[in-house]
């Protein structure tokens, strides 16, 4: 009798364990085949050799890859020096973007508008240069590239446009749509660009403009909230946001000479500026607080792609107010470099996307063979 009972209990135990394994295995794994790939790049070119042959080599490499679309996260030039922010700069970039065989999405960078008032960048009115970019890159509701992609556009007149004014102001402005802010859906994932800038988001330096910042910041936050609203309404698998600035998420960063972090530094719980590099942190806290609330509520994967600080990285630096890591948030910084480093970082990042996989996104650095400076192995 005892043997029979023991046998029954043994069978039941095996059944319970098997049921537990079955339940544990019901979640979406990360072993699915990725459905499509996206090319991410920016902060190029910073020198003549990066302009030719660096960028053409990079574009050729992306055209040889099987990509759904590409996204450029800003900075058409170096921040201090040639080429200046003349119309020719944007015409050259337009040619590059349109040479991409798949849809090419673009967001502005501080070096191609907020910093254009510097004498060594040509001493232009910054807002006038942003308006010029709006005309060159964002005049329709479609992407750039040989194959175009229909996009949602932030058409409410929430930003400021240029009317008249000298290099360093005061500038006469008018309310205009933030047409550079875009959104699109690809196979159950929502993507959006946001005009968020390095150089303190236009809040520091001789040409800073608090009124311009305030209008654009409010528009960015509204566009971000609308993006998550749309993702929830459509039960999207994930969200990817792309901007130029590295807003700084905590007290760390890739160290410059002397150990100073390259990014703005802030208390990761309060998001207040803090630490040795806190002076560059203004202009981002309000957006980061709003983003944190959306990431926390959304719970599904959120990727935040940026350039700005020229250090390729993939990490999870965002914390909740109580110090818990936001596990569904991933920061991706694309390659980019200063003018002195030649072709060393003229590369791109591939995002592999599978809406049915657990983490949706996976990221691979793509080292352009023609741009490699290291001697390849024999």
N, C-alpha and C positions, 0 to 999 in steps of 0.2 A: 504494500500500500504506500509505504514511505517512498519506495523507488518510483512508483507511478506518479505520486504527487510531485516528487523532485523533477521528474521528466516534464510534467506539465508546466511547472514553474520555470524550468529552463527554456521551454519553447516560448512561453510568454515573455520572458526577459529578452530573448532574441528578437521577438516581434516588436517589443517596445523600443529597443535600440535601433532596429531597422526603421521603425516609424520616425524616431528622432532624427536619424540620418536623412530620411526622405524630406522631413520638414526643413532641416537645416540646408538642404540642397536646393530648395525651391527659389531662393533668391537669385537674381540675375548675376551670373559670374562674369569674370573678365577674360573668358576664354573664347568669346565669339570672334568671328572674323570682322574686322572693322569695315564699315560700309563705305566710307569715303575719307579723303584727306584734304587738309587745308594748309596753304602756305602762309607763314607769318614772317614779316621782316620789317625793318625800319632803321632809322638813324644812319642812313647811307644816302649819298656819298659824303664823306668828310674831307676828301682831298681829290686832286686831279686823277691820281692812280685808282682811287676807288670809283670815280666817275667813269673812267675808261682805262682798263677793261673790267674793273670790279663789278659794277652794277650790270652791264651786259652779260658777263659770265654768270652772275647769280640768276638773272631772268631766264637765260637759256637753260639753266639747271632746273628751275621751276617749270618751265615749259616742257621739259623732258619727263617730268614727274606726272603721275595721274592725279591731278588735283581738282577739287570741286570749284574752288575759288582761292584768291589770295587776299591778304589784308596787310596794308602798309601802315605802321603805327607812328608815322610822322618824322620830322627833321630831315628836310631835303638837303641840308648843308651843315657845316660846322657853325658853332655859335659865335665865333669871333674871327672873321676873316673871309677871304674870297671863297667862292663867288659871292657877290653882294646879292641883295634881295630884289634884283631887277626882274622885269617881266620874262627875260630869257631863262631865269632859273625855273620858273613854273612851266614854261613851254617845253623845256628839256625833260622835266619830270613827267609831263603829260605824255610825251612820246614814249618814255619808258613804260608807264602804266598801260598804255594802249598796245604795247608790244607783247604784253602777256596774253597768252592764248585763251585763258579762262577769265571769268569776271575778276576785276581788280578793284578792291575797296580801299579807300584812303581816309585817314583822319589827319588833321593838321598837327604840326609840331612847333614848339616854341622857337626853334631856330629859323623857321620860315615865316613867323609873323611877330610874336611878342618881342623877339630880340632884334628885329630888323631896324629899330630906331638907333642902334649903336652905330657910331661913325664908321667902324671897320666893317659893318654890314651894309653900308650905303646910306645910312641916315634917312630912313623912310618912316612915315607915320605907321605905327604897328597896325592899327585898326584898318587903315587903308589897304595894307598888304593882306590882312585876313579877308577883307571884302574881295580883293582880287582873286584870292584862292577860291572863294565861294563861286566866283564867275567861271574860273578855269576848270575846277574839278567837280563842282556840285551844282551845275546849272540845270540838270534834269533829275528825275527820280530814278535814274538807272546808274549802275556802277560804271566804271571805266573798264578797259580791257577789250580785246577783240570780240569776246562774247560777253554781252551785258546781262546784268542781273537787276530785276525790278526790286526796288526797295521802298520801305516806308520812310518818310522824311518828316522831320520836326518842322512843321509849317507855321506853327503859331509864332507871331512876331515877338519872341521872348528875348532875343539877343540885341546887341547894339551894332549898327552899321555906320560907316564913315560918311560924313557929309563934307566937312572941311576942317582944316586945322594944320598947324605946323608939326614938325617931327615930334617934339616933346609936349605938345598940347598947349593950351586946352583945345580939345577936339570937339567939334560940333557933331552930334550923333543923331540917329533916328532908330526907331524900333524896326527890326528886320527878323525874318525867320532864321532859325539856327539850322540852315540847310545842310551843314556838314554832319549833323547828327543823323545817323541812319539806322535802320533796323530791318532784318530779314529773317526768314525761317527756312531752314534746309533740313528736311527729313527729321522732323520732330525736335530740332534744337533751334533755339532763338539766339540770334547774334545781334549786337548793337555796338555802334561807335559813339564815343563821347569826346567832346572837345575840352579835355582837361590837360593843362600845360605844365611843363617844368618851369624853372625860373619862378617858383612860388606862385604859379598859376596867374601871372600878371599882377602880383601884389607886392613885388619888391623891385628895386632898381630905379634908375632915373626916369624911365618911361612907364612906370607902373600906372595902372588905371583901375581904381577901386570900383568905379561905376560899371565899367565894362565887365570886370570880374563878377560883381554881384549879379548882374543880369544873366551872364553865361552860366554861372554856378547854379543859380536857381533853375535854369533851363536844363542843365545836365541832370540835376537831381530829379526833376519831373520826368525827363526821358527815361532815366533809369527805373523809376517807380513804374512807369507805364510798361516798360519792358518786362518786368516781373509780373505785372498784372496780366499781360498777354500770355506769358508762359504758364501762369496758373490757369487761365481761362482755357487754354488749349491743351492742358496737361502735358506740357513739353517735358522732354527727358532732361534737359540741361539748359543753361544760359552761358554764353560767352560774351564778355564785355571787352572792348578794345579802346585804349586811349594812349596818349603820348606819355604823360607824366608818371614817374614813379612817386606816388604820394607818400611813401614811407609808412610802414605798418607797425614798426616797433623800434627798438633802440639799436638795431643791427643794420649792417649793409656791407657791401664789398668795400674793403678798406682802401682809401687813398694813401699816399705817402704820409707817414706820421700816424697811421692808424685811424684817421678820420673817416667815418662812413661816407659812402658816395650819395646816399639817399637822405631825405629828411628823416629826423629821428623823433620819436614820440612815445609816450607812455602807452603800451599796447592795450591797457584796460580802459583808460580815460580817452585815449587818442589825442591828448594834449601834447603840444610841442615839448620835447624834453631832450636831455643829453647833449653831446658835444656838437651836434649838427642841427640843433633845434631852430636856428635862424632861417633855415630854408623850408620849414614846415608850414608857415602860414598859407592859407588858400586851399587846404584839403580837408580839414577836420569835419566840416559840415557834411561834405559828400561822404566821407568814410563812415560817419555815424549812420547816415541813411542807408549806405550800402550794407553795413553790418546788420541792420534790422531786416533787410530783405534777404540776405544770405541765411540768416538764422531762421526766418519764417519759411523760406523756400525748401530747405532741407536737401534738395537734390543738388547734383554737381553744378558748381559755378566756377568758371575760369575767368581770370582777369589778366589780360595781355597788355603789356606796355613796353616802351623803350626807355629813353631818357638817360639812364645811368650807365649804359654801355657795359653790362655784365650779364652774360647769358646765365639764367638760373630758372629753376622750377622748384617752388617750395610752398609751404603752408604757413605764412607768417601772421595770419589774421586771428586775433583772439576775441572772444566775447568779453563783456564788461566784467564778468566774474573770473576771467583768466582761462576759461575753457577754450581749447583750440577749436576753431571752426573747421571741422574735418571735411566738410563738403566744398571748401574754398581752396582753389589752387591759383597761385600767382605764376605767370610765365613772363619772363623778360627776354625779348629777342636780342640777337646779336647787334652790335654797333660799336663804333670806336672813334677815337680821336684821329686827327689828321696825321699824326706822327707814326701811326701803326700800320700804314700801308694796307695790304689786302688781308692782314692777319685775322680780322673778324668780319670779313665781307661774306657772311653766310646767312642761312635762314633756318627756321624751325618748322617741322612738319607736325601738324596736329592730326592724329588719327581719331576718327569719330565713329562710335557705334552706339546709337541711342538705346539699344537693348542690353548693353553691357552695364555692369555695376557702376563703374566710374565714368562712363561715356567717353571721356577724353584720355588719350595717351599722347605723349610728346616726344619727338625725336629731333636732336640737332642734325642739321644737314650741312656737312662741310663741302662746299663747292670745290670739286677737284681743281679747276683752273685757278682758284683763288688761294689754294693752300700755299703757305710759305715754308712749311717744314718739308724736308726732303723725304719723299715717300719711301717706305721699306722696299728693299729689292725683291 
